[in-house]
């Protein structure tokens, strides 16, 4: 009985609680809010506040975006087209390093007049120099430059200076040998104490003229001991002429140029008698080299129409030079850039025809000089 009574009480209490809950849900707004309801309300407010802020931010960004003018909006740029990849060039091969050239040794300033120079047991100085086109009977091919040399023989023996002691050199690099005939003529015409082939006693002195036949266009001419480059003694600054040229169309062979002037035949020349016939050809030659030299006895040949070849006849050529007084012959020295007219004589068979002058090196086309 007591157990049943307790059960009834519990049911009544539960029903009372349920009734109060129903009343609370259906009551007015002034009804007190439970703690759980207050917590749920605050959470809802916070969520609504965050939502409102987010909407305001979105609206702000939307308004900022809408305020940008179309011109301020960056237009998309064109995508650059790819350029062609350059083809690789060949790697240059390294060039060889040039070998260093020898630094030229500077030459000393030339001596002036009256400055003493010593060489090979001779003391000498130049007292004066002159330029002449002729001296006595000697006629220059170019121009004579003559130095008056005061000599002292320091050797213990008597001796002459010789014909090859001095040489002259110009600024163009051409070298000239002593002109013996012109030097002798100067000595005889102007009465100097000696010439270069007179003996001078030991410790003796002499006044000797030394002449050179130089190109008319020569400049900066100095005198020096032959075969050396030092010492130089200045002679003249310029000869004052122009370079010599051959007439007509010249042939060039081995630093010689030449033109054929005339040809003739004879059975004899002076004391020389031909075995067959002499064919004489006068040739004007120019030394195109930088040193004095002669043409030589084998520079020219003569060939006839049958292919027979004849050599130069030295004796007959010299005889013609002496008899007809040509200004040179083929064994006579001719200075650089100077011209000589030379007789070239050949002794040929009497039945030869179509005789042509050829150079010994067969460099130029043969030139027919006589056709019997």
C-alpha positions as CSV (number, residue, x, y, z in Angstrom):
1,X,0.0,0.0,0.0
2,X,2.8,2.3,0.9
3,X,4.7,1.4,-2.4
4,X,1.6,2.2,-4.5
5,X,1.2,5.6,-2.8
6,X,4.8,6.6,-3.6
7,X,4.3,5.7,-7.2
8,X,1.3,7.9,-7.5
9,X,3.2,10.8,-6.0
10,X,6.0,10.6,-8.6
11,X,3.5,10.6,-11.4
12,X,1.8,13.6,-10.0
13,X,5.2,15.5,-9.8
14,X,6.1,14.6,-13.4
15,X,2.7,15.9,-14.6
16,X,3.2,19.1,-12.7
17,X,6.6,19.7,-14.3
18,X,5.2,19.1,-17.8
19,X,2.4,21.5,-17.1
20,X,4.8,24.2,-16.1
21,X,6.8,23.7,-19.2
22,X,3.7,24.0,-21.4
23,X,2.8,27.2,-19.6
24,X,6.2,28.7,-20.1
25,X,6.2,28.0,-23.9
26,X,2.9,29.6,-24.4
27,X,3.4,32.6,-22.0
28,X,4.0,36.4,-22.8
29,X,7.2,38.1,-23.9
30,X,7.8,39.3,-20.4
31,X,8.4,35.8,-19.3
32,X,11.8,35.1,-17.9
33,X,14.2,33.3,-20.3
34,X,16.0,30.3,-19.3
35,X,19.8,30.2,-19.4
36,X,19.8,27.9,-22.4
37,X,17.5,30.2,-24.3
38,X,19.7,33.2,-23.5
39,X,22.8,31.4,-24.7
40,X,21.0,30.4,-27.9
41,X,20.0,34.0,-28.4
42,X,23.5,35.4,-28.0
43,X,24.8,32.9,-30.5
44,X,22.2,33.9,-33.0
45,X,23.0,37.6,-32.5
46,X,26.7,37.0,-33.0
47,X,26.1,35.0,-36.2
48,X,23.7,37.7,-37.5
49,X,26.3,40.4,-36.7
50,X,29.1,38.5,-38.5
51,X,26.7,37.9,-41.4
52,X,25.8,41.6,-41.6
53,X,29.6,42.6,-41.5
54,X,30.3,40.1,-44.3
55,X,27.4,41.5,-46.4
56,X,28.7,45.0,-45.8
57,X,32.2,44.1,-46.9
58,X,30.9,42.4,-50.0
59,X,28.8,45.5,-50.8
60,X,31.8,47.8,-50.2
61,X,33.9,45.7,-52.6
62,X,31.1,45.7,-55.1
63,X,30.8,49.5,-54.9
64,X,34.6,50.0,-55.2
65,X,34.7,47.8,-58.2
66,X,31.7,49.6,-59.8
67,X,33.5,52.9,-59.3
68,X,36.5,51.9,-61.6
69,X,35.9,53.4,-65.0
70,X,36.2,51.2,-68.1
71,X,39.4,53.1,-69.2
72,X,41.0,52.3,-65.8
73,X,40.4,48.6,-66.3
74,X,43.5,47.0,-67.8
75,X,42.9,45.4,-71.1
76,X,44.5,42.1,-71.6
77,X,47.8,42.4,-73.6
78,X,48.5,40.4,-76.6
79,X,50.5,37.3,-75.9
80,X,53.9,37.9,-77.6
81,X,54.6,35.5,-80.5
82,X,57.6,33.3,-79.8
83,X,60.7,34.4,-81.8
84,X,62.8,32.0,-83.8
85,X,65.6,30.6,-81.8
86,X,68.9,31.9,-83.5
87,X,70.9,29.2,-85.1
88,X,74.3,28.8,-83.3
89,X,77.2,30.3,-85.2
90,X,80.4,28.5,-85.8
91,X,82.8,29.1,-83.0
92,X,85.8,31.0,-84.6
93,X,89.0,29.2,-84.6
94,X,91.7,30.9,-82.6
95,X,94.3,32.6,-84.8
96,X,97.9,32.2,-84.2
97,X,99.7,34.9,-82.3
98,X,102.0,36.8,-84.8
99,X,105.6,36.4,-84.0
100,X,107.1,39.7,-82.7
101,X,109.1,41.6,-85.2
102,X,112.5,42.9,-84.4
103,X,112.6,46.5,-83.3
104,X,114.7,48.4,-85.8
105,X,117.9,49.8,-84.2
106,X,117.8,53.5,-84.5
107,X,120.6,55.0,-86.5
108,X,122.7,57.9,-85.1
109,X,122.4,61.4,-86.4
110,X,124.7,61.9,-89.4
111,X,127.9,63.7,-88.9
112,X,128.2,67.3,-90.2
113,X,131.0,68.8,-92.2
114,X,134.4,69.0,-90.4
115,X,133.5,66.3,-87.8
116,X,136.2,63.7,-87.7
117,X,135.4,60.0,-88.3
118,X,137.8,57.1,-87.9
119,X,137.6,53.8,-89.9
120,X,140.2,51.2,-91.0
121,X,143.2,53.3,-89.8
122,X,142.0,56.4,-91.6
123,X,140.8,59.6,-90.0
124,X,138.7,61.8,-92.3
125,X,136.2,64.6,-92.4
126,X,134.2,66.3,-95.1
127,X,134.9,69.9,-95.7
128,X,132.4,70.6,-98.5
129,X,130.0,68.9,-101.1
130,X,128.7,69.9,-104.5
131,X,126.2,68.8,-107.1
132,X,127.2,69.0,-110.8
133,X,125.9,67.6,-114.1
134,X,129.4,67.1,-115.5
135,X,133.0,67.3,-114.4
136,X,135.6,67.9,-117.1
137,X,134.9,65.3,-119.8
138,X,132.7,63.2,-117.5
139,X,129.0,63.5,-118.1
140,X,126.7,62.2,-115.3
141,X,123.9,59.8,-116.1
142,X,122.0,61.5,-113.2
143,X,124.0,64.1,-111.2
144,X,127.4,64.1,-109.7
145,X,127.5,64.6,-105.9
146,X,131.2,65.2,-105.0
147,X,132.5,65.3,-101.4
148,X,135.9,66.9,-100.6
149,X,137.5,64.6,-98.0
150,X,140.5,65.5,-95.7
151,X,142.3,62.2,-95.1
152,X,145.0,61.1,-92.6
153,X,146.7,57.8,-93.0
154,X,147.1,56.2,-89.5
155,X,148.7,53.0,-90.9
156,X,152.4,52.4,-90.6
157,X,152.6,51.8,-94.4
158,X,152.1,54.0,-97.4
159,X,148.8,53.2,-99.2
160,X,146.0,54.7,-101.3
161,X,142.4,54.9,-100.3
162,X,141.1,52.7,-103.1
163,X,138.1,52.8,-105.4
164,X,135.7,51.1,-103.0
165,X,136.3,52.7,-99.7
166,X,133.3,55.0,-99.7
167,X,129.7,54.6,-100.8
168,X,126.8,57.1,-100.9
169,X,123.2,56.3,-99.8
170,X,120.0,58.3,-100.4
171,X,116.8,58.5,-98.3
172,X,115.1,56.1,-100.8
173,X,117.6,53.3,-99.8
174,X,119.6,53.3,-103.0
175,X,123.4,52.8,-102.7
176,X,125.9,54.3,-105.1
177,X,129.6,53.4,-105.7
178,X,132.4,55.8,-106.2
179,X,132.7,57.2,-109.8
180,X,136.4,56.8,-110.5
181,X,136.5,58.8,-113.8
182,X,134.5,61.7,-112.4
183,X,136.7,61.8,-109.2
184,X,139.9,61.9,-111.3
185,X,138.4,64.6,-113.5
186,X,137.5,66.7,-110.4
187,X,141.1,66.3,-109.1
188,X,142.6,67.4,-112.4
189,X,140.2,70.2,-113.1
190,X,140.1,71.7,-109.6
191,X,143.7,70.8,-108.5
192,X,143.2,68.9,-105.2
193,X,146.3,67.5,-103.6
194,X,145.5,63.8,-104.3
195,X,142.8,61.6,-105.8
196,X,141.8,58.3,-104.2
197,X,144.3,56.1,-106.1
198,X,147.3,58.3,-105.1
199,X,149.5,56.8,-102.3
200,X,149.5,58.6,-99.0
201,X,152.5,58.3,-96.6
202,X,152.1,57.1,-93.0
203,X,150.6,59.9,-90.8
204,X,150.3,61.9,-94.1
205,X,147.3,63.9,-95.0
206,X,145.6,64.5,-98.4
207,X,142.6,66.4,-99.8
208,X,140.7,64.0,-102.0
209,X,137.5,64.4,-104.1
210,X,135.1,61.5,-104.0
211,X,132.3,61.7,-106.7
212,X,129.1,59.6,-107.0
213,X,126.7,59.5,-109.9
214,X,123.2,59.5,-108.3
215,X,119.6,59.5,-109.4
216,X,118.3,63.0,-110.1
217,X,115.4,62.5,-107.7
218,X,117.7,61.4,-104.8
219,X,117.2,63.1,-101.4
220,X,119.0,63.0,-98.0
221,X,122.3,61.8,-99.4
222,X,125.0,60.7,-97.0
223,X,128.5,59.2,-97.4
224,X,129.7,56.2,-95.4
225,X,132.4,53.6,-95.4
226,X,131.4,50.9,-98.0
227,X,129.8,47.8,-96.6
228,X,128.7,49.6,-93.3
229,X,125.8,51.6,-92.2
230,X,127.7,53.8,-89.7
231,X,129.0,56.3,-89.5
232,X,127.1,58.5,-91.9
233,X,128.2,62.0,-93.0
234,X,125.5,64.2,-94.4
235,X,126.3,65.6,-97.9
236,X,123.3,67.2,-99.6
237,X,119.6,67.4,-98.9
238,X,118.4,67.0,-102.5
239,X,119.8,66.8,-106.0
240,X,116.7,68.6,-107.3
241,X,115.8,66.6,-110.4
242,X,113.2,64.1,-111.5
243,X,113.3,60.3,-111.9
244,X,114.6,59.1,-115.2
245,X,112.3,57.1,-117.5
246,X,112.8,55.0,-120.7
247,X,111.1,56.1,-123.9
248,X,108.4,53.8,-125.3
249,X,107.1,50.6,-123.8
250,X,109.8,49.0,-121.7
251,X,110.3,45.3,-121.0
252,X,111.2,44.3,-117.4
253,X,113.5,41.4,-116.5
254,X,115.3,40.8,-113.2
255,X,115.2,44.4,-111.9
256,X,116.3,45.7,-115.3
257,X,113.9,47.5,-117.8
258,X,114.9,48.0,-121.4
259,X,113.8,49.2,-124.8
260,X,115.4,48.3,-128.2
261,X,116.6,51.5,-129.9
262,X,118.0,50.2,-133.3
263,X,119.6,47.3,-135.0
264,X,122.2,46.8,-137.9
265,X,124.5,44.2,-139.4
266,X,128.2,44.3,-140.3
267,X,131.0,41.9,-141.1
268,X,133.5,43.8,-138.9
269,X,133.7,46.3,-136.1
270,X,137.0,48.2,-135.7
271,X,139.6,45.4,-135.4
272,X,137.0,42.7,-134.8
273,X,136.0,40.6,-137.8
274,X,132.9,38.4,-137.7
275,X,133.0,34.7,-138.5
276,X,129.6,35.1,-140.0
277,X,127.8,38.4,-139.6
278,X,127.6,40.8,-136.7
279,X,124.1,41.8,-135.7
280,X,124.4,44.9,-133.5
281,X,121.4,46.0,-131.3
282,X,121.5,49.2,-129.3
283,X,119.5,48.8,-126.1
284,X,118.7,51.4,-123.5
285,X,118.6,49.8,-120.1
286,X,117.6,51.1,-116.6
287,X,118.8,49.6,-113.4
288,X,115.6,49.1,-111.3
289,X,117.5,47.7,-108.3
290,X,118.9,49.6,-105.3
291,X,122.6,49.0,-105.9
292,X,125.1,49.7,-108.6
293,X,125.7,46.8,-111.0
294,X,126.4,45.8,-114.6
295,X,124.1,44.1,-117.1
296,X,126.5,41.1,-117.6
297,X,127.5,39.0,-120.6
298,X,124.6,36.5,-120.5
299,X,121.6,38.8,-120.0
300,X,120.6,38.6,-123.7
301,X,120.5,35.9,-126.4
302,X,119.7,35.9,-130.1
303,X,117.6,33.3,-131.8
304,X,117.1,32.8,-135.5
305,X,114.1,31.5,-137.4
306,X,115.5,27.9,-137.3
307,X,115.8,28.0,-133.5
308,X,119.5,28.4,-133.4
309,X,120.7,30.5,-130.3
310,X,123.7,32.8,-130.2
311,X,125.4,34.3,-127.1
312,X,126.6,37.9,-126.7
313,X,130.0,38.6,-128.2
314,X,131.9,40.6,-125.5
315,X,134.9,41.7,-127.6
316,X,132.9,42.9,-130.5
317,X,130.5,44.7,-128.1
318,X,133.4,46.5,-126.3
319,X,134.9,47.4,-129.7
320,X,131.6,49.0,-130.8
321,X,131.4,50.9,-127.5
322,X,134.9,52.3,-128.0
323,X,134.7,53.0,-131.8
324,X,131.3,54.7,-131.7
325,X,131.6,56.1,-128.1
326,X,128.4,54.8,-126.7
327,X,127.9,55.9,-123.1
328,X,128.1,52.4,-121.6
329,X,128.8,48.7,-122.4
330,X,127.4,45.6,-120.8
331,X,130.2,45.2,-118.2
332,X,130.1,48.8,-117.1
333,X,128.5,49.6,-113.7
334,X,125.2,51.5,-113.8
335,X,123.9,53.0,-110.6
336,X,120.4,52.5,-109.3
337,X,117.6,54.2,-111.2
338,X,120.1,55.3,-113.9
339,X,120.0,54.6,-117.6
340,X,122.7,53.5,-120.1
341,X,122.7,53.0,-123.8
342,X,124.5,49.7,-124.5
343,X,125.6,47.9,-127.8
344,X,124.8,44.2,-127.8
345,X,126.6,42.3,-130.6
346,X,126.1,38.8,-131.8
347,X,128.1,36.8,-134.4
348,X,125.5,34.8,-136.3
349,X,125.4,32.4,-139.3
350,X,125.2,34.2,-142.7
351,X,122.1,32.3,-143.6
352,X,120.2,33.3,-140.4
353,X,116.8,34.9,-140.8
354,X,114.1,36.3,-138.5
355,X,116.7,37.1,-135.8
356,X,115.1,37.9,-132.4
357,X,116.5,39.3,-129.2
358,X,115.4,37.3,-126.2
359,X,116.3,37.5,-122.5
360,X,118.2,34.5,-121.1
361,X,115.3,33.8,-118.7
362,X,112.7,33.7,-121.4
363,X,110.6,36.2,-119.4
364,X,109.3,38.3,-122.3
365,X,108.2,37.7,-125.8
366,X,111.1,37.6,-128.3
367,X,111.5,40.8,-130.3
368,X,112.6,40.4,-134.0
369,X,115.4,42.8,-134.6
370,X,116.6,41.7,-138.0
371,X,115.0,39.8,-140.8
372,X,117.4,39.2,-143.8
